[in-house]
Amino acid sequence: NYILDALLSEKALLAKEKKIRFTMDLNLKKELEIQPADWCAIFGNALDNAIEACEKVPEEKRFIRVTAVSLGDLLKIIIENAMQGTVEISGKGLETTKKRKEYHGYGLINIEKAVKRYDGIMELNTHEGIFMIRILLCNILGRAT
């Protein structure tokens, strides 16, 4: 998938510039019927958030790990990254730590909208300095576009 390849390559290069270890484990079918805008919404926003979170962590602890596996008609995506401090996860997603709150927080909303288009689910977790977003997309083969 040239869209996903380009997006991941760009984010991996940006992570390297910011001294963030960036690893990927991808096992995807060619036949995935996911719209380019949805690839960008999911991976672009999640990785932008991960890079921003890692910048607040000491260099030796910075990492982003991307896992994506297609299994039958499902796509499982996990993105983990180092984080500093704690975040509040509520029914509305995460509480932004940015100063001008009214202009932020749309990345996760856009991810969630893309996930819902594929009858999927999204879960956010934090544990001991690690933030994790888990996504499951359903019905990704043979969709009517």
PAKERO-555938 format. One record per residue (C-alpha): residue in one letter; x, y, z; chain. Coordinates in steps of 0.1 Angstrom, whole numbers. Layout:
N
+------+-------+-------+-------+------+
| code |    xx |    yy |    zz | unit |
+------+-------+-------+-------+------+
|    A |     X |     Y |     Z |    A |
...
+------+-------+-------+-------+------+
END
This chain:
145
+------+-------+-------+-------+------+
| code |    xx |    yy |    zz | unit |
+------+-------+-------+-------+------+
|    N |     0 |     0 |     0 |    A |
|    Y |    18 |    31 |   -13 |    A |
|    I |    -1 |    55 |     9 |    A |
|    L |     6 |    36 |    41 |    A |
|    D |    43 |    30 |    30 |    A |
|    A |    48 |    67 |    24 |    A |
|    L |    31 |    77 |    57 |    A |
|    L |    51 |    53 |    78 |    A |
|    S |    83 |    62 |    61 |    A |
|    E |    77 |    99 |    67 |    A |
|    K |    69 |    93 |   104 |    A |
|    A |    99 |    69 |   109 |    A |
|    L |   122 |    96 |    95 |    A |
|    L |   107 |   123 |   117 |    A |
|    A |   111 |    99 |   147 |    A |
|    K |   147 |    93 |   138 |    A |
|    E |   154 |   131 |   136 |    A |
|    K |   139 |   134 |   171 |    A |
|    K |   160 |   105 |   185 |    A |
|    I |   130 |    82 |   189 |    A |
|    R |   134 |    44 |   184 |    A |
|    F |   108 |    35 |   158 |    A |
|    T |   100 |    -1 |   151 |    A |
|    M |    73 |   -17 |   129 |    A |
|    D |    59 |   -52 |   126 |    A |
|    L |    35 |   -52 |    97 |    A |
|    N |    18 |   -83 |    82 |    A |
|    L |    -9 |   -69 |    58 |    A |
|    K |   -28 |   -84 |    29 |    A |
|    K |   -27 |   -65 |    -4 |    A |
|    E |   -65 |   -67 |    -8 |    A |
|    L |   -73 |   -45 |    22 |    A |
|    E |  -101 |   -21 |    12 |    A |
|    I |   -93 |     8 |    34 |    A |
|    Q |   -96 |    43 |    20 |    A |
|    P |   -64 |    64 |    17 |    A |
|    A |   -80 |    91 |    39 |    A |
|    D |   -87 |    65 |    66 |    A |
|    W |   -51 |    52 |    65 |    A |
|    C |   -40 |    88 |    70 |    A |
|    A |   -65 |    95 |    98 |    A |
|    I |   -56 |    65 |   118 |    A |
|    F |   -18 |    62 |   113 |    A |
|    G |   -11 |    99 |   108 |    A |
|    N |   -29 |   111 |   139 |    A |
|    A |   -18 |    83 |   161 |    A |
|    L |    19 |    87 |   151 |    A |
|    D |    18 |   124 |   154 |    A |
|    N |     5 |   120 |   190 |    A |
|    A |    31 |    94 |   197 |    A |
|    I |    60 |   115 |   184 |    A |
|    E |    48 |   145 |   204 |    A |
|    A |    45 |   124 |   236 |    A |
|    C |    80 |   110 |   231 |    A |
|    E |    95 |   144 |   228 |    A |
|    K |    86 |   149 |   265 |    A |
|    V |   105 |   118 |   275 |    A |
|    P |   143 |   115 |   281 |    A |
|    E |   160 |   105 |   249 |    A |
|    E |   171 |    71 |   262 |    A |
|    K |   135 |    61 |   269 |    A |
|    R |   119 |    73 |   237 |    A |
|    F |   103 |    46 |   215 |    A |
|    I |    73 |    40 |   192 |    A |
|    R |    63 |     5 |   182 |    A |
|    V |    38 |    -1 |   154 |    A |
|    T |    21 |   -35 |   149 |    A |
|    A |    -5 |   -41 |   122 |    A |
|    V |   -17 |   -76 |   113 |    A |
|    S |   -46 |   -86 |    89 |    A |
|    L |   -64 |  -117 |    99 |    A |
|    G |   -92 |  -128 |    76 |    A |
|    D |  -116 |   -99 |    74 |    A |
|    L |  -100 |   -81 |   103 |    A |
|    L |   -72 |   -56 |   108 |    A |
|    K |   -55 |   -53 |   142 |    A |
|    I |   -34 |   -22 |   148 |    A |
|    I |   -14 |   -15 |   180 |    A |
|    I |     7 |    16 |   184 |    A |
|    E |    27 |    20 |   216 |    A |
|    N |    49 |    48 |   227 |    A |
|    A |    68 |    62 |   257 |    A |
|    M |    51 |    89 |   276 |    A |
|    Q |    58 |   112 |   306 |    A |
|    G |    34 |   116 |   335 |    A |
|    T |    -2 |   105 |   333 |    A |
|    V |   -31 |   112 |   310 |    A |
|    E |   -68 |   113 |   318 |    A |
|    I |   -88 |    89 |   296 |    A |
|    S |  -126 |    95 |   297 |    A |
|    G |  -155 |    86 |   276 |    A |
|    K |  -146 |   115 |   254 |    A |
|    G |  -110 |   103 |   248 |    A |
|    L |   -79 |   120 |   262 |    A |
|    E |   -77 |   153 |   280 |    A |
|    T |   -53 |   174 |   260 |    A |
|    T |   -23 |   189 |   278 |    A |
|    K |   -19 |   217 |   253 |    A |
|    K |   -24 |   253 |   263 |    A |
|    R |   -52 |   262 |   238 |    A |
|    K |   -75 |   233 |   245 |    A |
|    E |  -102 |   245 |   221 |    A |
|    Y |   -78 |   239 |   191 |    A |
|    H |   -67 |   205 |   200 |    A |
|    G |   -80 |   170 |   206 |    A |
|    Y |   -93 |   164 |   171 |    A |
|    G |   -68 |   137 |   161 |    A |
|    L |   -83 |   110 |   183 |    A |
|    I |  -118 |   121 |   171 |    A |
|    N |  -107 |   116 |   135 |    A |
|    I |   -92 |    82 |   143 |    A |
|    E |  -124 |    71 |   160 |    A |
|    K |  -145 |    83 |   130 |    A |
|    A |  -123 |    63 |   106 |    A |
|    V |  -125 |    32 |   129 |    A |
|    K |  -163 |    34 |   130 |    A |
|    R |  -165 |    34 |    92 |    A |
|    Y |  -151 |    -2 |    94 |    A |
|    D |  -174 |   -13 |   122 |    A |
|    G |  -143 |   -13 |   144 |    A |
|    I |  -133 |    -5 |   179 |    A |
|    M |  -106 |    16 |   195 |    A |
|    E |   -91 |    13 |   230 |    A |
|    L |   -67 |    36 |   248 |    A |
|    N |   -45 |    25 |   277 |    A |
|    T |   -16 |    37 |   297 |    A |
|    H |     6 |    17 |   320 |    A |
|    E |    40 |    25 |   336 |    A |
|    G |    51 |    52 |   311 |    A |
|    I |    36 |    35 |   280 |    A |
|    F |     7 |    48 |   260 |    A |
|    M |   -11 |    23 |   238 |    A |
|    I |   -38 |    27 |   212 |    A |
|    R |   -54 |    -6 |   200 |    A |
|    I |   -77 |    -6 |   170 |    A |
|    L |   -96 |   -34 |   154 |    A |
|    L |  -112 |   -28 |   119 |    A |
|    C |  -138 |   -53 |   106 |    A |
|    N |  -151 |   -61 |    72 |    A |
|    I |  -119 |   -49 |    54 |    A |
|    L |  -122 |   -72 |    24 |    A |
|    G |  -147 |   -69 |    -4 |    A |
|    R |  -163 |   -37 |     9 |    A |
|    A |  -185 |   -16 |   -14 |    A |
|    T |  -168 |    17 |   -19 |    A |
+------+-------+-------+-------+------+
END
